[in-house]
């Protein structure tokens, strides 16, 4: 029979794409693989088989606690094997995992727990002193399950507090296989901090999680395989550690979890001792490691994934010089689950000189299968050509990209009239699809009708051998409306003057792009997810008087 409305339908089984499917495959095929967690008391190793048994008990405990169907369950935890288990136990029973950002300001944390209506929260014991400050104001939370990570932190006197080990000891192992039958069911809730207003909830589905994980295994993305040993430095509460927890179980890759010690030495020690092949985190962490690289053997590494903000060319090249491996740039957003593009050197470019390859690596790369991109003119909404010259607002759509925010009536200004997500980035795209991010829409400096890219300026300044970090912001100017101000952090033990910085830039930039002034600061303020907080700098230097030429 032909349904004329749909044409002929295929005769394939309809298996729901769920986190349970990923979990069961990981346990069945890759039981010998390991999750290694560094705790306060040393390294703890669990095989996937052991992790699976524990996760099935956690899931039963969630049932026993009487969490409502589709109820939200929070996590307030470091990157650990137990946290990974929660990635499967919570959505696996049909509930929704809400990863709480431990670096949020108090009002943001209290807001997100209330907005999500979390019924229970799993908390690492070392984070209890922080979490218990919020507890009196978390009215929806009926249970706080404490996971003892050897820290010895005090446990507050609150009737809601339960012990993780006791809870799961009393539980049976449940079978996940038929618990989620609709792949469109919600799996995880992750809040994203805009620069203004309250955090907004991004609600992923089982289907979107499965597809995102599947794409991560492809060669144009991270090419994850069972031979990999993955260390996510990116926290499991930042866009779900960029999906690496789910992808690793799907691929059968062993995981190395750093726990609370995210110091450069701590991470480098694990990269060496655990023979890590792939690692991922924000630029600040890789920057801090550069002076220490000579002391470690990182020969196992095949990839260093860097996202969250643009990778300065100088940083990637410093790694290539010392370790023989440049940094792989990736771009995305919480709204995109988060993968949007990954930069690999395509075969067309294999024979280019290193300097030109470095320029390609400074781009955000190309979209994986599953993400569609376009750039549009902000005024006319016309689509712009992929010629590496036209720049416009970058927009995207695809099966792991949010269609709206959680518990809002309207898609809001973040969405184009036809439903594409507006990323807030301004970009050019090359004929082969390489995305070059020009700036965040709100960080561009509008000078006398010309746009100046703060990202480009920062990259040039950070190429100076004495500069550790630099952030460029717009400050008001009587004649040009805005001009760039460079906020520079000098490397320890070095001295630098504004004139030296400007002289250095004069050889690299045209005169109207030069910052009008250079101020020296102790550190660039960071947001809760480790990005440069330009808003803080704009507030601080709002009344800064630029020198008159």
C-alpha positions as CSV (number, residue, x, y, z in Angstrom):
1,X,0.0,0.0,0.0
2,X,1.3,3.5,-0.9
3,X,0.4,6.3,1.4
4,X,0.2,9.1,-1.2
5,X,0.8,11.8,1.4
6,X,4.1,10.3,2.4
7,X,5.0,8.2,-0.7
8,X,6.2,4.7,0.0
9,X,7.5,4.1,3.6
10,X,10.6,2.0,4.2
11,X,10.3,-1.4,5.9
12,X,12.9,-1.0,8.7
13,X,12.6,-1.6,12.4
14,X,12.2,1.5,14.5
15,X,14.7,1.2,17.3
16,X,14.7,4.3,19.6
17,X,18.1,6.1,19.7
18,X,18.7,6.5,23.4
19,X,21.4,6.8,26.0
20,X,20.4,3.3,27.2
21,X,21.4,1.9,23.8
22,X,24.8,3.5,24.2
23,X,25.1,2.2,27.8
24,X,24.2,-1.3,26.9
25,X,26.6,-1.5,24.0
26,X,29.4,-0.1,26.1
27,X,28.8,-2.7,28.8
28,X,28.4,-5.6,26.4
29,X,31.3,-5.0,24.1
30,X,33.8,-3.0,26.1
31,X,33.5,-4.3,29.7
32,X,37.3,-4.5,30.0
33,X,37.7,-0.8,29.3
34,X,38.4,1.5,32.3
35,X,37.4,4.7,33.8
36,X,40.2,6.0,36.0
37,X,39.4,8.8,38.5
38,X,41.9,10.8,40.5
39,X,40.5,11.3,44.0
40,X,41.8,12.9,47.1
41,X,43.3,9.6,48.1
42,X,44.8,8.4,44.8
43,X,43.7,6.8,41.5
44,X,40.6,4.7,41.4
45,X,40.0,2.4,38.4
46,X,36.7,0.9,37.4
47,X,36.0,-1.3,34.4
48,X,33.0,-0.6,32.3
49,X,31.5,-3.8,33.7
50,X,31.9,-2.5,37.2
51,X,30.7,0.9,36.3
52,X,27.6,-0.6,34.6
53,X,26.7,-2.7,37.6
54,X,27.0,0.4,39.9
55,X,25.0,2.5,37.4
56,X,22.1,0.0,37.3
57,X,22.0,0.2,41.1
58,X,22.0,4.0,41.1
59,X,19.1,3.9,38.6
60,X,17.1,1.6,40.9
61,X,17.8,4.0,43.8
62,X,16.4,6.8,41.8
63,X,13.3,4.7,41.3
64,X,13.2,3.9,45.0
65,X,13.4,7.6,46.0
66,X,10.2,8.1,44.1
67,X,11.5,10.8,41.7
68,X,8.5,11.6,39.4
69,X,8.5,10.4,35.8
70,X,10.4,13.0,33.7
71,X,11.6,14.6,37.0
72,X,14.8,16.6,37.1
73,X,17.8,15.2,39.1
74,X,20.8,17.5,39.6
75,X,24.5,16.7,39.7
76,X,27.0,18.9,41.6
77,X,30.2,17.1,40.9
78,X,33.7,17.0,39.4
79,X,34.6,14.8,36.5
80,X,34.5,11.3,38.0
81,X,33.4,7.8,37.2
82,X,30.4,8.3,39.5
83,X,29.4,11.4,37.6
84,X,29.7,9.4,34.4
85,X,27.4,6.8,35.9
86,X,24.8,9.5,36.6
87,X,25.0,10.5,32.9
88,X,23.3,7.1,32.2
89,X,21.4,6.3,35.4
90,X,19.3,9.5,35.4
91,X,18.2,9.7,31.8
92,X,18.2,5.9,31.6
93,X,15.2,5.7,33.9
94,X,13.3,8.4,32.0
95,X,14.3,11.2,34.3
96,X,16.2,14.3,33.2
97,X,19.8,15.0,34.3
98,X,20.5,18.6,35.2
99,X,24.3,19.2,35.5
100,X,24.7,22.1,37.9
101,X,27.5,24.5,37.2
102,X,29.7,24.5,40.4
103,X,31.2,27.9,39.4
104,X,27.9,29.7,39.1
105,X,27.3,32.7,41.3
106,X,24.9,31.8,44.2
107,X,21.9,33.6,42.7
108,X,22.5,31.8,39.3
109,X,22.7,28.4,41.0
110,X,19.6,29.0,43.2
111,X,17.7,30.2,40.1
112,X,18.6,27.2,37.9
113,X,17.7,24.6,40.6
114,X,14.3,26.4,41.1
115,X,13.7,26.8,37.4
116,X,14.5,23.2,36.7
117,X,12.5,22.1,39.8
118,X,15.2,19.6,40.7
119,X,13.8,16.9,43.0
120,X,17.2,15.4,44.0
121,X,20.8,16.4,43.7
122,X,23.9,14.1,43.7
123,X,26.8,16.0,45.3
124,X,30.5,15.2,45.7
125,X,31.5,15.4,49.3
126,X,34.4,17.8,48.6
127,X,31.8,20.2,47.1
128,X,29.4,20.0,50.1
129,X,30.8,23.1,51.9
130,X,29.9,25.1,48.8
131,X,26.6,23.3,48.1
132,X,25.3,23.4,51.7
133,X,25.4,27.2,51.6
134,X,22.6,27.0,49.0
135,X,20.6,24.2,50.6
136,X,18.2,26.3,52.7
137,X,17.1,28.1,49.5
138,X,16.6,25.0,47.3
139,X,12.9,24.4,48.0
140,X,12.2,21.8,45.3
141,X,15.1,19.5,46.4
142,X,13.8,16.6,48.5
143,X,17.0,14.5,48.5
144,X,20.7,15.3,48.5
145,X,22.8,12.2,47.8
146,X,26.4,12.7,49.0
147,X,29.1,10.8,47.0
148,X,32.1,10.5,49.3
149,X,35.3,11.4,47.3
150,X,37.7,11.1,50.2
151,X,37.7,14.8,51.0
152,X,36.6,14.5,54.6
153,X,34.4,17.7,54.3
154,X,31.7,18.1,57.0
155,X,28.3,16.8,56.2
156,X,25.7,19.4,57.3
157,X,22.8,18.4,59.5
158,X,19.9,18.3,57.0
159,X,17.2,15.6,56.9
160,X,17.4,15.5,53.1
161,X,21.0,14.2,53.1
162,X,21.5,10.6,52.1
163,X,24.7,8.5,51.7
164,X,25.4,7.3,48.1
165,X,27.1,4.1,49.1
166,X,24.4,3.1,51.5
167,X,21.7,4.0,49.0
168,X,23.1,1.8,46.2
169,X,24.0,-1.1,48.5
170,X,20.3,-1.5,49.3
171,X,19.3,-1.3,45.6
172,X,18.9,-4.0,43.0
173,X,20.4,-3.7,39.5
174,X,17.7,-2.6,37.0
175,X,17.6,-3.4,33.3
176,X,17.6,-0.3,31.2
177,X,16.7,-1.8,27.8
178,X,13.0,-0.9,27.7
179,X,12.9,2.0,30.0
180,X,12.8,4.8,27.4
181,X,10.8,4.0,24.3
182,X,10.4,7.4,22.8
183,X,13.8,8.8,21.5
184,X,12.4,12.3,21.6
185,X,12.1,12.1,25.4
186,X,14.2,14.6,27.3
187,X,17.6,13.3,28.6
188,X,19.6,16.2,30.0
189,X,19.1,19.9,30.9
190,X,22.0,22.2,30.7
191,X,21.8,26.0,31.5
192,X,23.8,28.5,29.5
193,X,24.9,31.9,30.8
194,X,24.2,34.7,28.5
195,X,25.9,38.0,29.4
196,X,22.5,39.4,30.6
197,X,19.5,38.0,32.4
198,X,19.1,34.6,33.9
199,X,20.7,31.4,32.6
200,X,18.6,29.7,30.0
201,X,17.9,26.0,29.9
202,X,18.9,23.8,26.9
203,X,16.9,20.5,27.0
204,X,18.5,17.7,25.0
205,X,16.7,14.5,23.9
206,X,17.8,10.9,23.8
207,X,17.8,11.1,20.0
208,X,19.9,14.3,19.9
209,X,22.4,12.8,22.4
210,X,22.7,9.6,20.4
211,X,23.3,11.4,17.1
212,X,25.8,13.9,18.6
213,X,27.7,10.9,20.1
214,X,27.6,9.0,16.8
215,X,29.0,12.0,14.9
216,X,31.8,12.4,17.5
217,X,33.1,9.0,16.4
218,X,33.5,10.1,12.7
219,X,36.9,11.1,11.4
220,X,36.0,14.6,10.5
221,X,35.1,15.2,14.2
222,X,37.2,13.4,16.9
223,X,37.5,10.0,15.2
224,X,36.9,8.4,18.6
225,X,37.7,4.6,18.7
226,X,38.2,1.8,21.2
227,X,42.0,2.5,21.0
228,X,41.5,5.9,22.6
229,X,42.1,7.0,26.2
230,X,40.2,10.2,26.7
231,X,40.8,12.9,29.4
232,X,38.0,15.5,29.5
233,X,39.4,18.6,31.2
234,X,36.3,20.4,30.2
235,X,33.9,20.0,33.1
236,X,31.0,17.6,32.9
237,X,28.7,20.6,33.8
238,X,29.9,22.5,30.7
239,X,27.6,21.3,27.8
240,X,28.0,17.8,29.2
241,X,31.8,17.8,28.7
242,X,31.2,18.3,25.0
243,X,29.4,14.9,24.9
244,X,32.7,13.0,25.5
245,X,31.2,10.8,28.3
246,X,28.5,9.4,26.0
247,X,30.8,9.2,23.0
248,X,33.5,7.3,24.9
249,X,31.0,4.5,25.9
250,X,29.7,4.3,22.4
251,X,33.2,4.0,21.0
252,X,34.6,1.8,23.8
253,X,37.3,4.4,24.7
254,X,38.7,4.3,28.2
255,X,38.3,7.5,30.2
256,X,40.6,9.3,32.6
257,X,38.7,11.6,35.0
258,X,40.8,14.4,36.7
259,X,38.5,14.9,39.7
260,X,39.0,18.1,41.6
261,X,42.7,18.7,40.7
262,X,42.6,20.8,37.4
263,X,46.1,22.3,37.9
264,X,48.4,22.3,34.9
265,X,50.8,19.9,36.7
266,X,47.9,17.7,37.8
267,X,46.5,17.3,34.3
268,X,50.0,16.9,32.7
269,X,50.8,14.2,35.2
270,X,47.7,12.2,34.2
271,X,48.2,12.8,30.5
272,X,51.7,11.2,30.9
273,X,51.0,8.4,33.4
274,X,47.7,7.3,31.8
275,X,49.0,7.5,28.3
276,X,46.1,9.6,27.2
277,X,45.4,9.8,23.5
278,X,42.8,12.6,23.3
279,X,42.1,15.5,25.7
280,X,39.8,18.4,25.6
281,X,39.4,21.8,27.4
282,X,39.3,25.6,27.1
283,X,42.3,27.7,26.0
284,X,43.3,29.0,29.4
285,X,44.2,25.5,30.6
286,X,46.5,24.8,27.6
287,X,48.1,28.2,27.9
288,X,49.1,27.5,31.5
289,X,50.7,24.3,30.5
290,X,53.1,25.6,27.8
291,X,56.0,26.5,30.2
292,X,55.8,23.0,31.7
293,X,55.6,20.9,28.6
294,X,59.4,20.1,28.4
295,X,59.1,18.1,31.7
296,X,56.5,15.6,30.5
297,X,56.3,12.8,28.0
298,X,53.1,13.3,26.0
299,X,54.0,11.0,23.1
300,X,50.7,9.1,23.5
301,X,48.6,12.2,22.6
302,X,47.1,12.3,19.1
303,X,44.7,15.2,19.7
304,X,44.2,18.2,21.9
305,X,40.7,19.5,21.4
306,X,40.2,23.2,22.4
307,X,36.9,25.0,22.5
308,X,35.0,27.6,24.5
309,X,36.8,30.5,22.9
310,X,39.1,31.1,20.0
311,X,42.5,29.4,20.1
312,X,45.3,32.0,19.6
313,X,47.6,30.9,16.8
314,X,50.6,31.5,19.1
315,X,49.2,29.0,21.6
316,X,48.6,26.2,19.0
317,X,52.1,26.8,17.5
318,X,53.7,26.7,21.0
319,X,52.2,23.2,21.5
320,X,53.3,22.1,18.0
321,X,56.9,23.3,18.7
322,X,57.2,21.5,22.0
323,X,55.0,18.4,21.6
324,X,54.8,18.1,17.8
325,X,51.1,18.4,18.0
326,X,49.1,21.5,17.3
327,X,45.9,22.2,19.1
328,X,42.6,21.2,17.3
329,X,40.1,24.0,17.4
330,X,36.4,23.2,17.9
331,X,33.5,25.6,18.1
332,X,30.0,25.2,19.4
333,X,27.5,26.3,22.1
334,X,25.4,24.7,24.8
335,X,22.5,25.3,22.5
336,X,24.3,23.0,20.0
337,X,24.9,20.1,22.4
338,X,27.6,21.6,21.8
339,X,29.4,20.6,18.6
340,X,29.2,23.0,15.7
341,X,32.6,22.8,13.9
342,X,35.9,21.0,14.2
343,X,39.1,22.1,12.4
344,X,41.1,19.4,10.7
345,X,43.5,19.9,7.9
346,X,41.8,18.5,4.8
347,X,43.7,16.5,2.2
348,X,43.6,19.5,-0.2
349,X,45.9,21.3,2.3
350,X,48.2,18.5,3.2
351,X,51.2,19.8,1.3
352,X,50.9,23.5,2.3
353,X,53.8,25.0,4.2
354,X,53.4,24.9,8.0
355,X,52.7,28.7,8.3
356,X,49.7,28.4,6.0
357,X,48.5,25.3,7.9
358,X,48.7,27.3,11.1
359,X,46.4,29.9,9.5
360,X,43.8,27.2,8.6
361,X,44.1,25.8,12.2
362,X,43.3,29.3,13.5
363,X,39.8,28.9,11.9
364,X,36.9,27.1,13.7
365,X,36.9,24.4,11.0
366,X,34.0,22.7,9.2
367,X,30.6,21.4,10.4
368,X,30.2,17.7,11.1
369,X,27.4,15.8,9.4
370,X,24.4,16.8,11.5
371,X,25.0,20.6,11.5
372,X,23.9,23.0,8.8
373,X,25.4,26.5,8.7
374,X,24.7,29.8,7.0
375,X,25.8,33.4,7.3
376,X,23.3,36.2,6.8
377,X,23.4,40.0,6.5
378,X,22.3,41.4,9.9
379,X,20.1,44.1,8.2
380,X,18.6,42.5,5.1
381,X,18.7,38.8,6.3
382,X,20.1,37.9,2.9
383,X,22.2,34.8,2.9
384,X,25.9,35.6,2.1
385,X,28.3,33.7,-0.1
386,X,31.0,31.3,1.2
387,X,33.9,33.2,-0.3
388,X,36.0,33.7,2.9
389,X,35.3,37.4,2.5
390,X,31.7,38.2,3.2
391,X,31.0,38.3,6.9
392,X,27.7,37.9,8.5
393,X,25.8,36.5,11.5
394,X,26.4,32.8,11.8
395,X,23.2,30.7,12.1
396,X,22.7,26.9,12.3
397,X,20.2,24.1,12.4
398,X,20.2,20.3,12.9
399,X,19.0,17.4,15.0
400,X,21.1,18.2,18.1
401,X,20.5,22.0,18.0
402,X,17.9,23.5,20.4
403,X,14.6,24.7,19.0
404,X,13.8,26.9,22.0
405,X,14.8,27.3,25.6
406,X,13.3,25.3,28.5
407,X,10.1,26.7,30.0
408,X,9.9,29.7,27.8
409,X,6.8,30.5,25.7
410,X,8.7,32.1,22.8
411,X,11.8,31.0,20.9
412,X,12.9,34.6,21.5
413,X,15.5,36.8,19.8
414,X,18.0,33.9,19.7
415,X,16.1,32.4,16.7
416,X,15.8,33.6,13.1
417,X,12.2,34.0,11.8
418,X,12.5,30.6,10.0
419,X,13.8,28.8,13.1
420,X,17.5,28.7,12.6
421,X,19.6,29.3,15.8
422,X,21.4,32.7,15.8
423,X,24.8,31.9,17.3
424,X,25.7,35.5,18.2
425,X,28.9,35.0,16.2
426,X,30.0,36.9,13.2
427,X,31.9,34.8,10.7
428,X,33.2,34.3,7.1
429,X,33.0,30.8,5.5
430,X,35.5,29.6,2.9
431,X,34.4,27.9,-0.3
432,X,35.4,24.5,1.3
433,X,33.3,25.4,4.4
434,X,35.9,26.5,6.9
435,X,34.3,28.9,9.4
436,X,36.4,31.9,10.3
437,X,34.9,33.6,13.4
438,X,35.3,37.3,13.2
439,X,33.9,38.1,16.6
440,X,31.0,37.8,19.0
441,X,28.2,40.2,17.7
442,X,28.4,42.1,20.9
443,X,32.2,42.3,21.1
444,X,32.9,43.9,17.8
445,X,34.3,47.4,18.1
446,X,32.3,49.8,15.9
447,X,34.7,52.6,15.0
448,X,33.6,55.4,12.6
449,X,31.4,52.9,10.7
450,X,34.1,50.3,10.4
451,X,34.0,47.0,12.4
452,X,37.1,46.0,14.3
453,X,37.4,42.4,15.4
454,X,38.4,42.1,19.1
455,X,39.4,38.4,18.5
456,X,41.8,39.4,15.7
457,X,43.4,42.1,17.8
458,X,43.8,39.7,20.8
459,X,45.5,37.1,18.6
460,X,48.0,39.7,17.4
461,X,48.7,41.0,20.9
462,X,49.1,37.4,22.3
463,X,51.7,36.8,19.6
464,X,54.1,39.1,21.6
465,X,56.6,37.0,23.5
466,X,56.1,38.8,26.8
467,X,52.2,38.7,26.7
468,X,50.4,36.0,28.7
469,X,46.8,37.0,27.9
470,X,45.0,39.9,26.2
471,X,41.4,41.0,26.0
472,X,40.2,43.8,23.7
473,X,37.0,45.8,24.5
474,X,35.3,48.8,23.0
475,X,35.3,52.0,24.9
476,X,33.4,55.2,24.0
477,X,35.1,57.8,21.9
478,X,33.8,61.3,21.2
479,X,34.7,61.2,17.5
480,X,34.7,57.6,16.4
481,X,31.8,56.4,18.7
482,X,34.0,53.5,19.9
483,X,37.7,52.6,19.9
484,X,39.5,49.5,21.0
485,X,41.2,49.3,24.4
486,X,43.7,46.5,24.9
487,X,43.8,44.9,28.4
488,X,47.1,43.0,28.7
489,X,48.5,40.5,31.2
490,X,52.3,40.4,31.2
491,X,54.1,37.0,31.6
492,X,55.6,36.6,35.1
493,X,59.0,38.1,35.5
494,X,58.7,40.3,32.3
495,X,58.1,44.0,32.0
496,X,56.3,45.7,29.1
497,X,55.1,49.2,28.2
498,X,52.1,50.3,26.2
499,X,54.4,51.8,23.6
500,X,56.2,48.4,23.1
501,X,52.8,46.7,22.5
502,X,51.7,49.4,20.0
503,X,55.1,49.3,18.2
504,X,54.8,45.5,17.9
505,X,51.2,45.9,16.5
506,X,52.1,48.6,14.0
507,X,54.1,46.1,11.9
508,X,51.1,43.8,11.9
509,X,48.0,45.9,11.6
510,X,46.7,49.0,9.7
511,X,46.7,52.2,11.8
512,X,42.9,52.4,12.3
513,X,42.8,48.9,13.8
514,X,45.4,49.8,16.4
515,X,44.1,50.0,20.0
516,X,44.0,53.6,21.2
517,X,45.4,52.6,24.5
518,X,46.9,49.7,26.4
519,X,46.2,49.0,30.1
520,X,48.0,46.3,32.1
521,X,45.9,44.1,34.4
522,X,46.8,41.2,36.7
523,X,44.5,38.8,35.0
524,X,41.6,38.7,32.5
525,X,38.4,38.1,34.5
526,X,36.7,34.8,33.5
527,X,33.1,33.8,33.4
528,X,31.8,30.6,35.2
529,X,32.8,28.6,32.1
530,X,36.3,30.0,31.8
531,X,35.7,32.5,29.0
532,X,37.0,36.0,29.0
533,X,34.4,38.1,30.8
534,X,34.5,41.2,28.6
535,X,31.4,42.6,30.4
536,X,33.5,42.8,33.6
537,X,36.2,44.7,31.8
538,X,33.7,47.0,30.0
539,X,32.2,47.9,33.4
540,X,35.7,48.4,34.9
541,X,36.9,50.6,32.1
542,X,33.6,52.3,31.2
543,X,35.0,55.7,32.2
544,X,38.5,55.2,30.9
545,X,39.7,58.3,29.1
546,X,41.6,57.5,25.9
547,X,44.7,59.5,25.2
548,X,44.1,62.1,22.5
549,X,46.4,61.9,19.5
